[in-house]
Amino acid sequence: MAGKSLRGRVQNEKGEPIAGAEVLAIPAHSTFASMEANTDPASARTRSAADGSFRLEGLLPTRHLVLAEARGCEPSRPTRAD
């Protein structure tokens, strides 16, 4: 798949993997409103695997903000990915 790929691992504050977390990558140029509504067509989402790993492919070659949410956990702070 063409474009940039991004991979990582979702974990709790103890470093334990979080399976099934929703991971969202949004171009840093997106507005807060489009981020909340997930209306930017350049955004991408996936779910983390059993070991907490995730991979997003086909992203635009630009800086992204990455967020993760999982049931029973506090949502992550946006993290910048270049």
Secondary structure, 3 states (H helix, E strand, C coil): CCCEEEEEECECCCCCECCCCEEEEEECCCCHHHHHHCCCCCCEEEECCCCCEEEEEEECCCCEEEEEECCCCCCCCCEEEC
